[in-house]
């Protein structure tokens, strides 16, 4: 919700709508994690539980975005290692821990490896266009200049949301992990990378096309919807046995 309000103030309704698809995954993860933890039974509350709860509330109440997700990470780890008496509680903690990845930890990781990750996207886009690459700059196919692969265009962020969606679906239905699951998770991540790089290559044909697609209001909405469908689709396929057994 905070991300939606932020984009609404910064970019208007268009920015809020564009980010809605990924916020669906985030909001679903919040609901699933909190619900599973809240519905699990706990016989007694220990003093250590109260101390951790107070520390969690203290960090969440701070007007610092990152500290809230540090608190979520700490609480999830505490439940997993010290208060994991119940399958639902463990599953909820895993979902919240996975939620903290795209919301905080992957962003910090991106700061350290931003150059490499952007150059990786640029390399794939330049290969599809058949043009040269200089760092995170890719020459337009019509040789009218270069386009910059910015952090907002990086595939890395979409990969973290694919991972989060996979964890939410698998833990919600209590899916038993198997080696084949790595294939479905890989396909979910690879599909969003392929679509993102294809988008970059498409707008890289000319500066005119670059400007046209960026000015088209619904292009990003359609792209985000495709991302969402692929991520959810592969996650459902991976957990189809438990998911459809409940139907």
N, C-alpha and C positions, 0 to 999 in steps of 0.2 A: 504494500500500500504506500509506503514511504517513497518507493521508487516511482510509482505512478504519479504521486503528488509532485515530486521533484521534476519529472519530465513534463508534467502539465504546466508548471510555472515557467520552466525553461524553454520548452518547445511548443507549448500550446496543446490543443486537442490531438493534433496529428501525432506528436511525440508520444502522448499517453496511449493512443490506440496502437501504435507500432509496438510499444513495449508490453501490451496487454498479453500477448500470447505467451511470452516467457514468464510473466507474472502469474499466469495460470498454474504453471509448474511450481512456482515458489509458494503460492497460496495453498495449493494442494498439499505440498510437503509440510507446511506449517500445520494445517488441519490434521493430516494423518499422524504426524509425530506427536502432537499434543494430545490427540484423541487416544492413541494407543497407550501413552504413558498415563493419562488420566483414568482410563478404564481398567488399568491393571490393579490388582489388589495388593495392598501392603499391610501386613499385620501390625507393625509398630513403627513409629518415627523416632529415629535416634537423634542424639544431640548433634552429631556430625551432619546429619541431613539438614537440620536447622541452620547450622553455620554455613553450609554450602548454599542454601536457599537465600540467606541474607546477603552473601557475597554476590550471588547471581542478580538479585534485585538491585544491589548497589551499582553494579556495572551497567545494568540495563537502563537505570534511571539517569545515568550520565548522558549529557547532550553530545555524545561522541558516537557516531555511527558504528565505527569499527569495534568499540568496546562491547556493544550489544552482542555481536557475533562471537567475540572472544568468550563472553559469558555463556552463550549457547554451546560453544565447543566444550568449555570446561564442564558444564552441567551434563552434557551428553557423555563425556568420558567418565565422569563420576558415576553415572548410572551404570554404564557398561562394566566398570571395574569394581565398584563398591556397593552398588544397589541394584544388581541385576536379577532380583528374585522375581522372575516372571517373564514369560516369552514376549508378552505384549510390551512390557516395559523396555526390554532389550531392542525390540523392533522399532519402537518409537524413538529411542535414543539414537539408533543407527540412522534413521531418517533425518533427525535434527542435525546430526553430525555431518551427514552428506549435504544438508541444506547450507551449512556454513561454508562449504567449499566454494560454490560460485559466488556467494555473497561477500566473502572476505578473502579466504586463503588463496584462491586461484588468482584474484586480482593482485595480491601481493606477489605471488609467483610470477605473474606477467610482468611486473615492474623489473624483475631481475633478468628475465629472458625475453623482453619485448622485442629487442632487435632481431634475435634469432627467429622468433615466431612470426614476426611480420615479414622477414625475408623469406621464410618458408612459404607463406601464402603468395608472396610476390614471385617466387621461383615457379610455383605451379601455374600461376596466371600467365606469366611470360612464356612458359612452355606451351600452353594452350594457344596463345596468340602468335607464337613464333617470333617474338620480339626479344629485345635485350632487357636485362634488369640491372639496376644500379642500387644496391641496398634494398630499400623498400619502395623504390621507384620503378615503375614499369612503363616502357615506351608504348604509346598508342600504336595500334596496327597500321594506321595511316600516316605514321611518322609526324604527327602534328604536335608532339610534345610528350610529356610524361605525366602519369597519374601517380598519386601517393597512396600507398596502402596504409591507412591510419589504424590506430587501435580499435576504433569502432567497427572496422571492417574485418578484424581478425577472426579466424575460425575457432580460436582457442576458447573463447567465451561460450560458443554454442556447444562445444564438446563437454564442458562442465555441466551444462543444463541437461544434456543427454544422459550423463552419468547420474545426475540427481533424479531424473525421471525414472531411470532404471531401478534405482534403489527404492524409490517410493512405491512403484508398482510391485516389485518383488517382495518387499517387506510387508506391504499392506495385505497381500494374499498369502503371506507366509510361504513364499516360494523356496524350495530346497535347491541350493546352488549346485550346478553341475558344470562339467568342463565345457559343454556346448554353450553355456551362458556367455562365455567370453566372446564367442562368435557373434551372438546377437548384440552384445554391447558394442563390439567393434563395428558392426554394420551400422548401428545407430550413430556412432561418432563419425564414421567414414562418410555416411550419407550427407550429414550436415556440412562436412568439410567440402565434399564434392559440389554441393549446390552453391555454397558460398564462393568457392573458387570459380565456378562456372559463371556466377553473377559478376565477379570481378573481371573475368575475361570478356564477358559480354559488353560491359560498359567501357572496356578498354579498346574497342575497335576505333573509336574516334572521340574527340572532345565534344562534338555535337551530340553524339549518343550518350556520352557521360552526363552532360547537362540535362538532356531530355529525361533520362531515367531518374536522376536525382530530383528533378522537379515534379515528377509524376507522384502524386500524393499516395496512391494506393499500392505502389510497387513494393515498398517495404512491408506493408501489411500482408500482401500475398506471400511474400518470401517468408515472413515469420510464421504464417499459417502453415506453409509447406514444411518448415522446420518442425513445428509442433506435431504435425501429423506423422512425420517420419519417426520422430523420437518416441512418441506414444505407441505408434504401430509396432516398432521393433521391441519395445518393452513388453507390450501385450503378447506378442508372439513368444517371447522368452518365457513368460509366466503363464502361458495359455492353459497348461494342465491344471494348475490350482485355480486359475481365474474362472475357467468354464466349468470346472467341477462344482463351483458354488452356484452357478446359474441354474 
